[in-house]
Amino acid sequence: MVTDTNCSVTKKIAEIHAVADDFPGIIIIHNIQADFNKVEYMSPRGLAILGISLEELRAMGDAYFPRFFNMEDANEYLPKFLELMQQNDMSKVYSFFQQVRRSPSEPWQWYSSSVKILARDEAGKALLSVTFAVPVNPLHHLSHKTSRLLEENNFLRRHFKEFSSLTLREKEIARELALGLSAAEVSEKLHITFDTVKTHRKNIYRKLNIGTAHQLQEYARAFDLI
């Protein structure tokens, strides 16, 4: 049976499809009320990149995200996406970075994406979301800065558990060491003994599973110690 909701979805998709190729990015429409936030539509440019038809995409269900997206990223932004949908405010937009690839044999490609509610049902409940995704061009000079930020974000996610194991005192000492101070200089600055600094440094390296000052600086940058 054809319902008013189905007609509304079909009409909205037709409106978007008519102009989709005019935009310099990829448009994805999800049915928020369907299981797994079903993909109802992806613009031709996106389908070509993924090497899939719209019919195949619609039939994927919950296999869509694990197949094409880095789930470490998705586990971070999907809860925020769902929260945005629950707020049911069509004026709000959520922007995020995500990694996409056509197959496991290909490298990840970064995309800058923004999502909002596109349509509500007859009861006023969020029905469709629309996402606009633009690839981060690796040849663009701004993308080098973006890539560094994204790399630090990945580092933070991968090593959050190790960093969280540090005490407040260890983080304080890690910061001073990452800034280039010697153990003797940290001892003098923090008014603690030289041997205490050495013990803390040993514990910091052990907990973070590192062996060099450069690796410590990576942690310090990613976790905003310096």
DOBADO-444243 format. One line per field, with one value per residue (C-alpha): residue number from 1; residue in three letters; x, y negated, z. Coordinates in nm, 2 decimals. Layout:
<rs>
semar = NUM, ...
vexkol = ALA, ...
u = X, ...
v = Y, ...
w = Z, ...
</rs>
This chain:
<rs>
semar = 1, 2, 3, 4, 5, 6, 7, 8, 9, 10, 11, 12, 13, 14, 15, 16, 17, 18, 19, 20, 21, 22, 23, 24, 25, 26, 27, 28, 29, 30, 31, 32, 33, 34, 35, 36, 37, 38, 39, 40, 41, 42, 43, 44, 45, 46, 47, 48, 49, 50, 51, 52, 53, 54, 55, 56, 57, 58, 59, 60, 61, 62, 63, 64, 65, 66, 67, 68, 69, 70, 71, 72, 73, 74, 75, 76, 77, 78, 79, 80, 81, 82, 83, 84, 85, 86, 87, 88, 89, 90, 91, 92, 93, 94, 95, 96, 97, 98, 99, 100, 101, 102, 103, 104, 105, 106, 107, 108, 109, 110, 111, 112, 113, 114, 115, 116, 117, 118, 119, 120, 121, 122, 123, 124, 125, 126, 127, 128, 129, 130, 131, 132, 133, 134, 135, 136, 137, 138, 139, 140, 141, 142, 143, 144, 145, 146, 147, 148, 149, 150, 151, 152, 153, 154, 155, 156, 157, 158, 159, 160, 161, 162, 163, 164, 165, 166, 167, 168, 169, 170, 171, 172, 173, 174, 175, 176, 177, 178, 179, 180, 181, 182, 183, 184, 185, 186, 187, 188, 189, 190, 191, 192, 193, 194, 195, 196, 197, 198, 199, 200, 201, 202, 203, 204, 205, 206, 207, 208, 209, 210, 211, 212, 213, 214, 215, 216, 217, 218, 219, 220, 221, 222, 223, 224, 225, 226
vexkol = MET, VAL, THR, ASP, THR, ASN, CYS, SER, VAL, THR, LYS, LYS, ILE, ALA, GLU, ILE, HIS, ALA, VAL, ALA, ASP, ASP, PHE, PRO, GLY, ILE, ILE, ILE, ILE, HIS, ASN, ILE, GLN, ALA, ASP, PHE, ASN, LYS, VAL, GLU, TYR, MET, SER, PRO, ARG, GLY, LEU, ALA, ILE, LEU, GLY, ILE, SER, LEU, GLU, GLU, LEU, ARG, ALA, MET, GLY, ASP, ALA, TYR, PHE, PRO, ARG, PHE, PHE, ASN, MET, GLU, ASP, ALA, ASN, GLU, TYR, LEU, PRO, LYS, PHE, LEU, GLU, LEU, MET, GLN, GLN, ASN, ASP, MET, SER, LYS, VAL, TYR, SER, PHE, PHE, GLN, GLN, VAL, ARG, ARG, SER, PRO, SER, GLU, PRO, TRP, GLN, TRP, TYR, SER, SER, SER, VAL, LYS, ILE, LEU, ALA, ARG, ASP, GLU, ALA, GLY, LYS, ALA, LEU, LEU, SER, VAL, THR, PHE, ALA, VAL, PRO, VAL, ASN, PRO, LEU, HIS, HIS, LEU, SER, HIS, LYS, THR, SER, ARG, LEU, LEU, GLU, GLU, ASN, ASN, PHE, LEU, ARG, ARG, HIS, PHE, LYS, GLU, PHE, SER, SER, LEU, THR, LEU, ARG, GLU, LYS, GLU, ILE, ALA, ARG, GLU, LEU, ALA, LEU, GLY, LEU, SER, ALA, ALA, GLU, VAL, SER, GLU, LYS, LEU, HIS, ILE, THR, PHE, ASP, THR, VAL, LYS, THR, HIS, ARG, LYS, ASN, ILE, TYR, ARG, LYS, LEU, ASN, ILE, GLY, THR, ALA, HIS, GLN, LEU, GLN, GLU, TYR, ALA, ARG, ALA, PHE, ASP, LEU, ILE
u = 0.00, 0.13, 0.12, 0.15, 0.49, 0.61, 0.48, 0.66, 0.99, 0.96, 0.88, 1.16, 1.41, 1.29, 1.34, 1.70, 1.79, 1.68, 1.96, 2.21, 2.47, 2.48, 2.65, 3.03, 2.99, 2.79, 2.43, 2.30, 1.95, 1.87, 1.53, 1.57, 1.26, 1.37, 1.59, 1.96, 1.87, 1.83, 1.99, 1.71, 1.92, 2.28, 2.36, 2.52, 2.86, 2.87, 2.74, 3.01, 3.28, 3.15, 3.10, 2.74, 2.39, 2.12, 1.92, 2.22, 2.28, 1.92, 1.94, 2.25, 2.08, 2.32, 2.61, 2.64, 2.86, 3.11, 3.16, 3.25, 3.33, 3.60, 3.41, 3.65, 3.53, 3.17, 3.15, 3.23, 3.00, 2.70, 2.58, 2.60, 2.40, 2.13, 2.12, 2.07, 1.78, 1.62, 1.63, 1.40, 1.53, 1.55, 1.77, 2.06, 2.35, 2.62, 2.96, 3.23, 3.51, 3.48, 3.69, 3.55, 3.68, 3.54, 3.70, 3.94, 4.22, 4.20, 4.32, 4.09, 3.97, 3.88, 3.55, 3.42, 3.05, 2.75, 2.41, 2.07, 1.70, 1.55, 1.19, 0.94, 0.64, 0.28, 0.31, 0.60, 0.87, 1.20, 1.17, 1.47, 1.82, 2.04, 2.42, 2.64, 3.00, 3.30, 3.63, 3.94, 4.16, 4.52, 4.66, 4.51, 4.75, 4.49, 4.45, 4.80, 4.69, 4.36, 4.55, 4.77, 4.47, 4.30, 4.61, 4.63, 4.26, 4.32, 4.62, 4.41, 4.14, 4.39, 4.58, 4.32, 4.33, 4.71, 4.70, 4.41, 4.62, 4.86, 4.81, 4.77, 5.13, 5.26, 5.07, 5.23, 5.58, 5.51, 5.42, 5.75, 5.95, 5.77, 5.86, 6.22, 6.31, 6.57, 6.49, 6.71, 6.52, 6.18, 6.30, 6.39, 6.08, 5.83, 6.03, 6.06, 6.37, 6.57, 6.51, 6.13, 6.13, 6.33, 6.08, 5.78, 5.95, 6.01, 5.64, 5.52, 5.72, 5.60, 5.23, 5.24, 5.45, 5.71, 6.08, 6.17, 6.11, 5.97, 5.70, 5.62, 5.58, 5.33, 5.12, 5.16, 5.04, 4.75, 4.62, 4.68, 4.96, 5.16
v = 0.00, -0.34, -0.58, -0.95, -0.90, -0.70, -0.97, -1.23, -1.04, -0.98, -1.35, -1.48, -1.24, -1.35, -1.71, -1.65, -1.42, -1.69, -1.92, -1.68, -1.69, -2.07, -2.05, -1.99, -1.71, -1.40, -1.40, -1.11, -1.09, -0.85, -0.74, -0.80, -0.60, -0.28, -0.01, -0.11, -0.46, -0.31, -0.49, -0.61, -0.80, -0.88, -1.12, -0.96, -1.10, -0.91, -0.59, -0.61, -0.65, -0.35, -0.14, -0.04, -0.10, -0.27, 0.05, 0.24, -0.04, -0.04, 0.33, 0.33, 0.23, 0.23, 0.35, 0.01, -0.16, 0.13, 0.18, -0.18, -0.37, -0.37, -0.25, -0.41, -0.75, -0.63, -0.53, -0.89, -1.08, -0.84, -0.90, -1.28, -1.22, -1.03, -1.30, -1.56, -1.36, -1.32, -1.70, -1.73, -2.08, -2.14, -2.45, -2.26, -2.12, -1.88, -1.88, -1.62, -1.44, -1.08, -0.83, -0.64, -0.38, -0.17, 0.16, 0.29, 0.29, -0.08, -0.37, -0.57, -0.90, -1.19, -1.37, -1.68, -1.62, -1.81, -1.67, -1.80, -1.70, -1.72, -1.63, -1.54, -1.31, -1.40, -1.38, -1.63, -1.36, -1.36, -1.14, -1.21, -1.34, -1.48, -1.47, -1.67, -1.52, -1.68, -1.50, -1.66, -1.72, -1.60, -1.84, -2.15, -2.34, -2.36, -1.99, -1.94, -2.12, -1.94, -1.61, -1.68, -1.76, -1.44, -1.23, -1.38, -1.30, -0.94, -0.92, -1.04, -0.78, -0.50, -0.59, -0.74, -0.44, -0.47, -0.84, -0.81, -0.58, -0.87, -1.05, -1.43, -1.45, -1.23, -1.45, -1.76, -1.61, -1.47, -1.82, -1.97, -1.69, -1.73, -2.10, -2.00, -2.04, -1.79, -1.59, -1.82, -2.13, -1.96, -1.88, -2.25, -2.39, -2.16, -2.15, -1.78, -1.56, -1.45, -1.09, -1.15, -1.30, -1.00, -0.76, -0.95, -0.96, -0.58, -0.52, -0.76, -0.58, -0.24, -0.34, -0.50, -0.22, -0.46, -0.49, -0.83, -1.20, -1.24, -0.98, -1.17, -1.49, -1.31, -1.23, -1.58, -1.74, -1.51, -1.55, -1.92, -1.91, -2.15
w = 0.00, -0.09, 0.21, 0.24, 0.40, 0.10, -0.14, 0.07, 0.05, -0.32, -0.39, -0.18, -0.34, -0.69, -0.60, -0.48, -0.77, -1.02, -0.90, -0.75, -1.03, -1.00, -0.66, -0.62, -0.37, -0.28, -0.15, 0.07, 0.20, 0.49, 0.61, 0.99, 1.07, 0.89, 1.04, 1.04, 0.91, 0.56, 0.27, 0.04, -0.21, -0.31, -0.59, -0.91, -0.82, -0.49, -0.65, -0.91, -0.64, -0.44, -0.76, -0.66, -0.78, -0.58, -0.57, -0.42, -0.18, -0.05, 0.00, 0.21, 0.54, 0.84, 0.61, 0.46, 0.72, 0.79, 0.41, 0.31, 0.62, 0.89, 1.19, 1.43, 1.29, 1.26, 1.63, 1.71, 1.48, 1.45, 1.81, 1.75, 1.42, 1.61, 1.88, 1.61, 1.46, 1.80, 1.86, 1.55, 1.48, 1.10, 1.15, 1.32, 1.12, 1.24, 1.05, 1.08, 0.90, 0.79, 0.60, 0.31, 0.07, -0.22, -0.11, 0.17, -0.09, -0.14, 0.09, 0.30, 0.15, 0.39, 0.34, 0.51, 0.57, 0.70, 0.79, 0.88, 0.89, 0.54, 0.60, 0.87, 0.86, 0.90, 1.28, 1.28, 1.35, 1.17, 0.86, 0.63, 0.68, 0.41, 0.42, 0.19, 0.16, -0.01, -0.06, 0.11, -0.19, -0.10, -0.35, -0.19, 0.04, 0.32, 0.32, 0.46, 0.78, 0.78, 0.74, 1.04, 1.25, 1.14, 1.21, 1.56, 1.61, 1.50, 1.73, 2.02, 1.96, 1.93, 2.25, 2.47, 2.71, 2.76, 2.81, 3.06, 3.27, 3.36, 3.69, 3.71, 3.83, 3.54, 3.29, 3.44, 3.42, 3.07, 2.96, 3.08, 2.93, 2.60, 2.60, 2.61, 2.97, 3.12, 3.43, 3.63, 3.50, 3.57, 3.92, 3.98, 3.83, 4.01, 4.34, 4.34, 4.36, 4.05, 4.14, 4.16, 3.81, 3.68, 3.84, 3.69, 3.35, 3.36, 3.45, 3.19, 2.92, 3.04, 3.05, 2.71, 2.57, 2.42, 2.42, 2.29, 2.35, 2.00, 2.08, 2.40, 2.20, 1.98, 2.28, 2.42, 2.09, 2.04, 2.40, 2.42, 2.68, 2.47
</rs>
